[in-house]
Amino acid sequence: DAKTTQPPSMDCAEGRAANLPCNHSTISGNEYVYWYRQIHSQGPQYIIHGLKNNETNEMASLIITEDRKSSTLILPHATLRDTAVYYCIDWDAGNMLTFGGGTRLMVKP
Amino acid sequence: EAQVTQNPRYLITVTGKKLTVTCSQNMNHEYMSWYRQDPGLGLRQIYYSMNVEVTDKGDVPEGYKVSRKEKRNFPLILESPSPNQTSLYFCASSFGPGGEQFFGPGTRLTVL
């Protein structure tokens, strides 16, 4: 079973920031926080990952709380093409990659 | 172009007829894995491979076989497909177990 908890769905207005939350209540010290997304039935796409510090790349920013029990993925200027299911995953090298239900983000005009 | 390819993309078959879904990556990745995706159940890992000739079971390995004779290829074999294996299948690869995983486009399998 997935170890993370995400809201099943969210809406966001086009051009606005999309903030997707994730709870990691059982995350262990050596597990990274990973975010992927899946557009329709395409293969999942890696977005970003982090351990303790906040991270930013060309796609998104990742904010991890100090206790690491929660994280937020931020898409700074959401577009219609960002409509997808977003998955957060706790993962270390010794475990399987387990995808939960994810958050279905709908970006609306 | 760096990519993971899967073939076939769509397949309709009958119960008991052996089939193979191929997966190939051109990124010299050591780690490869197979997932199936079903409505309401999310993505579940079937098998993974840390390197050539090294494979291990994932979360739902029953009814599947894999092989890793070459670094670039990781075929998924269904010796005797059954209707409960009707699903959307994804292959993925990465340099190691951590880091960015690259997923293939998916294979939609229907077993009648």
Interface residues (C-beta under 8 A of the other chain):
Chain A: A2 Y32 Y36 S41 Q42 G43 P44 Q45 Y46 H49 Y87 W91 D92 A93 G94 M96 L97 T98 F99 G100 G101 G102
Chain B: V4 S33 Y35 G42 L43 R44 Q45 Y48 G58 D59 L88 F90 A92 G96 P97 G98 G99 E100 Q101 F102 F103 G104 P105 G106 R108
